[in-house]
């Protein structure tokens, strides 16, 4: 397999993992993934991301506390969530949601079931490890853009080593809790998290794959 074929295969086979096996990932593997991700491009080589990496004990402690916290906590994010999903963006979002609900046996109209599945975000999907990603407030959208490249590299690095992960904007909806838990400086924004571990291939939430629009829809040549 050529390098380009390997890269294409990584992109096409990677999927957001929502069900993990209990075994841990060694710190050496996680460190190697993060070291590789350091080589993504960033605006003026600023490398604005900061990662707080959690071992299994800390991840379990966080998941228990966060799962309980979100029951009656208000939504509060450092970075504004999308104002609206419209047109094809809304259609893709809905399609992804319904694929997930169908995979885990939640019927349309079952609001209690869908709410419970949503709360799995805050149990970190049972992952044995968690990464918190923060970005400097002062860099604004450019810092966020650079961190997005870093997150993508982390997810591909996990995939290349036979592990799985999921980028989690959901935890950023409770930024005050995350800031206090991890003692994040007021000069940084809580951007997202990554839950990671060994994927459970038999977990219902891992039994579907989202579609991708053809490249022609996203590209205009001149």
C-alpha positions in Angstrom: 0.0 0.0 0.0 1.4 3.4 -1.0 1.5 6.3 1.5 -1.4 8.0 -0.4 -3.5 4.8 -0.3 -2.8 4.4 3.5 -3.8 8.0 4.1 -7.0 7.6 2.1 -7.8 4.4 4.0 -7.3 6.1 7.4 -9.7 8.8 6.4 -12.3 6.5 5.0 -12.3 3.9 7.8 -12.1 6.3 10.8 -15.4 6.7 12.6 -16.5 8.4 15.8 -16.4 5.7 18.5 -19.3 5.7 21.0 -18.6 2.3 22.7 -15.2 1.3 24.1 -13.7 -1.8 25.6 -12.5 -1.4 29.2 -8.8 -2.1 28.7 -6.6 1.0 29.0 -4.2 2.4 26.4 -0.6 2.8 27.5 0.7 6.3 28.2 3.4 5.6 25.7 0.9 5.1 22.9 -1.1 8.2 23.8 2.1 10.3 24.1 3.2 9.0 20.6 -0.2 10.0 19.1 0.1 13.5 20.6 3.7 13.9 19.6 2.8 13.1 15.9 -0.1 15.6 16.1 2.3 18.3 17.1 3.4 18.4 13.4 0.1 19.7 12.0 0.3 23.2 10.5 -0.8 26.2 12.5 -1.2 29.9 12.0 2.4 31.4 12.1 3.4 28.1 13.8 1.7 29.3 16.9 0.7 25.7 18.0 -2.1 27.1 20.3 -3.5 23.8 21.6 -3.0 22.5 25.1 -3.9 19.0 26.1 -4.8 17.7 29.5 -4.5 13.9 29.2 -6.4 11.7 31.7 -5.4 8.2 32.7 -8.1 5.6 33.5 -8.7 6.5 37.2 -9.0 10.2 36.5 -11.2 9.6 33.4 -13.6 7.4 35.5 -13.7 10.1 38.2 -14.5 12.8 35.7 -17.2 10.8 33.9 -19.0 10.1 37.2 -18.9 13.8 38.3 -19.8 15.2 34.8 -22.7 12.7 34.3 -24.2 13.9 37.6 -23.5 17.6 37.0 -25.3 17.9 33.7 -28.7 16.8 35.1 -29.6 20.3 36.3 -26.7 22.5 35.2 -27.2 25.3 32.7 -25.6 25.2 29.3 -22.6 27.5 29.2 -19.8 27.5 26.7 -16.6 29.6 26.2 -17.1 29.5 22.5 -20.5 30.1 21.0 -22.2 27.0 19.6 -23.7 27.2 16.0 -26.6 29.7 15.8 -28.5 27.3 13.5 -28.1 24.3 11.2 -29.9 24.9 8.0 -30.3 23.3 4.6 -27.9 20.5 3.9 -26.1 21.0 7.2 -29.3 20.4 9.1 -30.1 17.4 6.9 -26.7 15.8 7.6 -27.0 16.4 11.3 -30.4 14.8 11.4 -29.3 11.9 9.4 -26.4 11.2 11.7 -28.7 11.5 14.8 -31.3 9.1 13.4 -28.6 6.6 12.3 -27.3 6.6 15.9 -30.8 6.2 17.4 -31.7 3.4 15.1 -28.5 1.6 15.8 -29.2 1.7 19.6 -32.9 0.9 19.3 -34.4 4.3 19.9 -37.6 4.9 17.9 -38.7 8.3 16.5 -40.6 10.2 19.1 -38.9 8.5 22.1 -37.6 11.6 23.7 -36.7 9.9 26.9 -34.6 7.4 25.0 -32.9 10.1 22.9 -32.2 12.2 26.0 -30.6 9.2 27.7 -28.4 8.5 24.7 -27.4 12.2 24.7 -26.3 11.8 28.3 -23.9 9.1 27.3 -21.7 12.0 26.0 -21.2 12.9 29.6 -20.3 9.4 30.7 -17.6 9.8 28.0 -19.1 6.8 26.3 -17.4 4.5 28.8 -13.9 5.4 27.3 -10.9 4.6 29.5 -9.1 7.8 28.6 -10.0 11.5 28.0 -8.2 14.5 26.5 -9.2 18.0 27.2 -8.3 20.5 24.4 -8.1 24.3 25.2 -7.1 27.3 23.1 -5.9 30.8 24.0 -8.8 33.3 24.1 -6.5 36.0 22.5 -6.1 34.0 19.3 -9.8 33.8 18.6 -11.0 31.9 15.5 -7.5 31.3 14.3 -6.6 29.4 17.4 -9.8 27.4 17.1 -9.0 26.6 13.5 -5.5 25.4 14.4 -6.8 23.2 17.2 -9.2 21.6 14.8 -6.3 20.5 12.7 -4.7 19.1 15.8 -7.8 17.2 16.9 -8.1 15.6 13.4 -4.4 14.5 13.6 -5.1 12.9 17.0 -8.1 11.0 15.7 -6.2 9.8 12.7 -3.2 8.9 14.9 -5.4 6.7 17.1 -6.9 5.1 14.0 -3.5 4.3 12.6 -2.6 2.4 15.8 -5.8 0.4 16.0 -7.6 2.6 18.6 -10.7 4.7 18.4 -11.8 8.2 19.6 -14.5 10.7 19.3 -14.2 14.5 19.3 -16.7 15.9 21.9 -18.0 19.4 21.6 -20.6 18.4 24.1 -18.3 18.8 27.1 -17.6 22.4 26.0 -21.3 23.2 26.7 -20.4 22.9 30.4 -17.2 24.9 30.3 -17.4 26.3 33.9 -17.4 22.7 35.2 -14.5 21.7 33.0 -12.6 24.8 33.8 -12.9 24.2 37.6 -12.2 20.5 37.3 -9.0 20.9 35.3 -8.0 24.3 36.7 -8.0 25.9 33.2 -6.6 29.4 33.1 -9.1 32.2 32.4 -6.9 33.1 29.5 -7.8 29.9 27.7 -11.1 28.7 26.2 -12.4 25.1 26.7 -12.7 23.9 23.1 -13.6 20.2 23.1 -12.6 16.8 24.4 -11.5 13.5 22.9 -12.7 10.3 24.5 -10.4 7.4 23.4 -9.7 3.7 23.9 -10.0 0.4 22.2 -13.3 0.3 20.2 -15.9 -2.2 21.1 -16.9 -3.6 17.6 -20.1 -5.2 19.0 -21.4 -2.1 20.7 -24.7 -1.0 19.0 -23.6 2.6 18.7 -20.6 1.5 16.6 -22.8 -0.2 14.0 -23.3 2.6 11.6 -21.3 4.9 9.3 -22.2 8.4 8.2 -22.2 9.3 4.6 -20.0 11.9 2.9 -21.1 14.3 0.2 -19.2 13.9 -3.0 -16.1 16.2 -3.2 -17.7 18.0 -6.2 -20.3 19.5 -3.9 -17.6 21.1 -1.8 -15.2 22.2 -4.5 -15.4 25.0 -7.1 -12.7 25.0 -9.8 -11.7 28.2 -11.7 
